[in-house]
Amino acid sequence: MPTILVEGVSRLWGETAAVRDVSFKVEAGSLVALLGPSGCGKSTTLRLIAGLDFPNAGRILIGDRDVTQLPPAKRGIAMVFQSYALFPHLSVAENIIFGLRVRNVDRAERDKRLRDVAQLLGLAPLLERKPSQLSGGQQQRVALARAVVAQAEVCLMDEPLSNLDAQLRLEMRREIRALQQRLGMTMIYVTHDQVEAMTMADRIILMRNGQIEQNGTPTELYASPATTFSARFIGTPPMNVVPATAVASRPIAQTLLGQRSADDIYIGVRPESVRLDDAGVAAEVIAAEYLGADTLLETRVGGAPFVARIAGKTDVARGATVHFAWSPDDQHLFDRKSEQRLV
């Protein structure tokens, strides 16, 4: 399977840079997620790799080939879009093999590939149906089958699960990951959903304003966010990032800050690392959300929003004062001006 190398790629729309000097490598046979909010440049980056757009600067290599200026058909890729893009008048079987027909693949080979992919994705009983007779999850499987049947070594996915409900998304992301590992495909998966990225990807490339904010494994992004943006984007609920001055008067804060000035520091603490402790930092309760296994306490600490995930049910009234503490090993320090990680 080929590697994908993106070197110094930029894409301008007039004077606006959709992607600016982006560089990364996707190892052969791995799944890399391009993650970020709407407008961050992740889909544009995927389109540049696919050949649907062309960069103003930089180059793109798939394997040993420079494909920067090649059309999509010459790049040896398969692609799955957010919209399933199925032909409504064709059966499932005809939708799957449509690309093979266009490329004049021999009928016997088409039939063999169709049987194999239908068995692989559980579509064998549905081959004679039309797309309108399928559920959303089944339509997405057909779109996947169309990509897999091409036997491309590289597969690009642009938010393929956005149109599905929560339960189907859970099932489909497991199926996509299992399929990618079984076939050994090199895959780039675009999503705005950090849960999808965390559960599926070997590496996550977090983007912001057309540039890479952090490139690392899911563990690295969760345990060692490089910036306050990374800290707040990864995790559910996201990390609390508050000015150190909000808690600087408390003994626990002094322990965490050491010799640093509280005026120049943000403190980051994940909600699941927080515990109730009468000797900790005072917090005013704004709301309590009971979720069954735990309770989310939305509070204010020194005027700054602060969320704690407390195991079990915690009955506290709005306006009550609670006290929070956390282990020094669970805190993160960021420079307040640059928003870069310090510790």
Buried (B, 14 or more C-beta within 10 A) or exposed (E): BBBBBBBEBBBBEEEEBBBBBBEBBBEBBBBBBBBBEEEBBBBBBBBBBBBBBEBBEBBBBBBEEEBBEBEBEEBBBBBBEBEBEBEEEBBBBBBBBBBBEEEEBEEEEBEEBBEBBBEBBEBBEBBEBBBEEBEBBBBBBBBBBBBBBBBBBBBBBBBBBBBBEEEBBBBBBEBBBEBBBEBEBBBBBBBBBBBBBBBBBBBBBBBBBBBBBBBBEBEBBBEBBBBBBBBBBBBEBBBBBBBBBBBBEBEBBEEBBEEBEBEBBBBBBBBBBBBBEEEBBBBBBBEBEEEEEBBBBBBBBBEBEBBBBBEEEBEBEEEEEBBBBBEEEBBBBBBBEEBEBEB
